[in-house]
Amino acid sequence: MRIAVAGATGHIGTLTASALERDGHDVVRISRSLGIDLLTGEGLDDALPGVDTVVDATNSIATDPDETVAYFGTLTRNLLAAEQRAGVRHHVLLSIVGVQRVEGNAHHAGKREQERLVAAGPVPWTIVPATQFHDFAALVTSWTEHDGVATIAPLLVQPIAPADVADILAEVAAGEPHGRYADVAGPEPQDLVDMARRTNEARGRSVRLVPTWSGILGPSMAGDVLLPGDGARIASTTFDEWLAAGAR
Ligand SMILES: NC(=O)c1ccc[n+]([C@@H]2O[C@H](COP(=O)([O-])OP(=O)(O)OC[C@H]3O[C@@H](n4cnc5c(N)ncnc54)[C@H](OP(=O)(O)O)[C@@H]3O)[C@@H](O)[C@H]2O)c1
């Protein structure tokens, strides 16, 4: 199949494009650094002819809810409209477990908008909700780390290896549109502060961690809201195995 990956230079997009090529597919890579901008539509119509499926693994770095909704909204509308013009048969969106339950987080508001547009859109779709990735604790501490100190919310998560997410996206992309896919998660619940501590240890870094609910990840994310629901698809790579393999 010919499969386009939007966000192909990103963390999950890179792994997904490689997984698709490993499985014998012809991959079209989409990102601004490759000359295709989903916000303006520049280069998009030239990229999609002959494409069967598009996997959306793009991201937004906006932290304001309105900006994030506008970013993901414009990007998704442009992508779906171009897919319709090109006759793409399947749109696969990487989303996050619990986005419908978490109010008050800008990124989650943007992902809800993406899900809404895809589900109401013109192209048959699959939405794949994934839990936080194994590197999420490192990402969160990088937002605030300064002079060896970082803040972090004590979230309860069930993280998944980035490579496992990519393998599942590659499998879904090669299949038929499914609507809402099962929640996709790793094998074990973890405390995000403990994950950050163990990641820093594995990477030989010394960072003092200050638990707090007053950062970007607030109390609306406390409790079980980020955990996978019934019938979840559980990927096998544990957090410890991921750390032992180099924490990448
Ligand atoms: N981190 C987690 O724990 C987690 C868990 C579940 C789901 N997710 C979801 O996973 C998705 C991917 O995350 P990630 O960490 O892999 O993202 P990432 O590393 O930040 O990569 C984002 C990709 O999107 C591209 N992109 C951004 N804006 C674009 C635009 N206007 N036009 C074309 N390409 C654009 C970027 O390339 P250019 O900059 O070159 O354009 C890059 O290739 C996100 O939507 C996130 O919500 C994340």
The ligand as an ORCA input file, in Angstrom:
! r2SCAN-3c Opt
* xyz 0 1
  N       3.677     12.088     24.329
  C       2.764     11.209     24.729
  O       2.903     10.590     25.790
  C       1.534     10.954     23.869
  C       0.613      9.964     24.246
  C      -0.486      9.690     23.411
  C      -0.635     10.383     22.219
  N       0.264     11.367     21.889
  C       0.084     12.080     20.624
  O       1.093     11.681     19.701
  C       1.175     12.669     18.676
  C       2.598     12.726     18.146
  O       3.470     13.082     19.204
  P       5.056     13.132     18.989
  O       5.664     13.310     20.331
  O       5.484     12.004     18.113
  O       5.177     14.512     18.171
  P       6.499     15.296     17.734
  O       7.723     14.488     18.007
  O       6.416     16.667     18.323
  O       6.342     15.382     16.149
  C       5.370     16.196     15.551
  C       5.466     16.050     14.046
  O       4.437     16.874     13.442
  C       5.006     17.670     12.414
  N       4.196     18.864     12.288
  C       3.830     19.742     13.270
  N       3.120     20.762     12.747
  C       3.023     20.512     11.409
  C       2.427     21.202     10.321
  N       1.797     22.374     10.493
  N       2.513     20.676      9.076
  C       3.181     19.494      8.881
  N       3.757     18.796      9.875
  C       3.695     19.306     11.120
  C       6.454     17.912     12.907
  O       7.353     18.208     11.879
  P       7.752     19.748     11.495
  O       8.029     20.474     12.759
  O       8.913     19.594     10.572
  O       6.538     20.258     10.782
  C       6.782     16.515     13.444
  O       7.141     15.667     12.374
  C       0.640     13.979     19.296
  O      -0.504     14.400     18.595
  C       0.262     13.589     20.717
  O      -0.957     14.164     21.138
  C       1.347     11.659     22.664
*
